């Protein structure tokens, strides 16, 4: 996905990778800050309440982001037993990263819309003709891909399958007696990611949901 941009416009690729790196960092930082606000300082004590990407990035997650369009960073350590109140804390921690990705998607979308209104020809050549030129073309490419991928990351994480954030949101809503079962499903995380990636390659339900979101995102900006 993104790797194709490297041949098209190397500078846009470098800028975009930098932006997406910090999108992943902010996602995990959101989890850690939310946990801290609800009484768990585990992330702070382990040095994860930082913008330093080296503390957060997972090599495999970054590679998949470049080649597939969906990736991840190293999960911030959370001790859910320290969250007070438990349910509200678990919900806030679980949804924090998703809210950050949605916010970033909206901000990049607004930027792209503003560029389209101010420099329509540059945006057209960058996104349609694949011939980015000047600062407006560069920014439009970066804003388009950064907004779209942040939206995909948010929706991807909403899937209620362990270890994705959606499963933790589900835990905050179901009776506590079901929580141990959901936690045990984390051991199958690798299989979960393999199945999701296969779904995306075979145009399964998750892939169709993401395609629908991409179409909605594009329509919201360009009409």
N, C-alpha and C positions, 0 to 999 in steps of 0.2 A: 504493500500500500504506500507508505511514506517513502520507502526506498526508491520508488519511481521518481520522486521529486528530486532526488540527488542528481539524476542525469538531466532533468529538466532545468533546475535552477539550484546549484550547490549552495549559494548564499541563503536562499529561502529555506533550504533543507537544514542548514546549521542553525539558523534563527528559530525555526520551528521545533527542532529537537531540544533546543535550550528551553523554549517555552513549555513544551510538553514535559520535560524533566521536572520543572518546577510545578507543573500541574500535579504530577504524581506525588511530589514532596508535600505540596499543600494539602492533598487528599489525606495523607497519613498524618500530617501535622494536625489537621482538623480533628482526627480521632483522638490524638494525644491531648490536645487542649480541652476537648469536651470531657475526657476522662478526668483530667486535672480539676476541672470546674465542679465535677461531681464527686470529688474526694479521693481519686486514685492518682497518686503521683509517680507511678511506676515508670512511665515514659520519661518524665523529667529526670528521675534518678538514673536512668540508663542512657541519658544524653540524647534522647530522640525528640525533644522539643526544640528543634533546630531547623533552619533552612538549608543546612549543609547537605547537598544531595548524596554525598558519600555515605552518610548515615542511614539513608533511606532506600537507595536504588537496589533493585534486584536485577542482575545481568539478564536472566532469562525473560523476565517481565519486560525489560526494555527492548530486547530483540523481537519479542512478539508484537510489541507496540509498533515497531518499525515495519515488520513484514506482514502482520495480520490486521493491525489497527486497534487491538485490544491488548493491554498489558497491565502490570501491577508493580508496586514497590514492596519492600519488606514490611510486613504488618507491624504496626506499633504495638509493643507489649502492653496489654491491659489486664489488670486484675479485677474482674467483674465483682468479686466478693467485697470490694472496698467501695463500690459505687453506692451513693446515698442521695436520694432514694433509688433503690435497685432498678426498678422497671424504667423510670424516667431517665436514669443515667444510662442504662443499656440502650434505650431508644436514641437518646441524644448522641452517644458515642457512635452508634451504628450508622446514623443518617448524616453525621457531620461531613464526612468525605464526599458523599453524594451531593449534599447541598453546595459544597465548594465547587465541585465539577459543574453543576448546573449554573452556578453564578458565573464561573469563568466562560461557559458556553454562551451565556447571555451577553456578557461583556464583549466577547469577540464578535458575536453576532451584531451587536450595535455598532462596533467599529467597522465591520464589513459593510453594513447598511450605510453608514456615513460616507465611507469611501465610494460606494456605488453612486450616492447622490452627488458627491463632489467631483469624482473622477470616473465617470461611467465607462469611458473608452478604455482606460487603463485596466479597470476591473474586468471588462469583457475580454480583452486580449490575454490577461493573466489566467482567468478561469475557464474560458471557452476555447480560445485559440492556443492556449498553453504557451504564450509568448510574453512572459512578464517583462515589463520595462519600467525603470524608474522606481522611486520610493513607493508610489501608489500600487504598482503591480506587485512589488515585494510584500508590502503590508497586506494586500488583499489575499494573496496566497497563504500567508502565515495565519491571518485571521480566519480564513475559511477552514483550513485544516485543523487549527487549534480549537476553534469553536465546535466543529463537528466531532472531533475525537473526544473532547471533554463531555459532550452530550452522550456519545457512545459509552464512555467510561461510567457515567452516572447510571445509565439504563442497564448496562452490563452488571453493575454492582447491586442493582435492585432485584436481580433474579434471586428468589428465596431458596438458594441451594448452598449448603456449607462448602467452603468457608467464606462465601461472598457476603457482603454487608446485608443483603436482603434476608439472609437466614437469621442474622442477629436482630433485625427489625421484627421478623416473625417471632423470635423468642420473646421480645418485649411485649408481644400482644397475646401470646398463648399462656395457659397455666404453667406455673413453674415446674410441675411434675414432668413436663415434656422436655425441659431444658437439657438434662443429662443425655437423652437420646440424640438431640441435635448436636451437642458438643462431640459425641462419639463419632458422628458422621464426618468430622473434620479429618479423620485419618484417611479418608478417601479423596482428599483435596486434589491430588494429582489426576485421578481418574475424572473428577469433575471438570477440570480444565481441558483435558483431552476430549471429553464428550462435547463441551461447549465449542471448542475450536472446530471439531468435526461438524457440528451443527452449522457453524458459520460457513464452512467450506461447501456443505451440501445443501445450503439454503433451507435449513430447518426453521422451526418456529422462532427461535431466538434471532436468527439471521433476518427473518422476515420482519420481526419487530424493530430491529435496528435499521433495516431498509426504510420502513415506514417513518421512523423518526428522522432519518436523513432527508427524506422527501419533504417532511413537514418543516424541517429546519431551512432547507433550500427555498421552499415556497414562502416562508415567513420573511425572508430577506429579499427575494427577487420577485415575489408575486406570481 
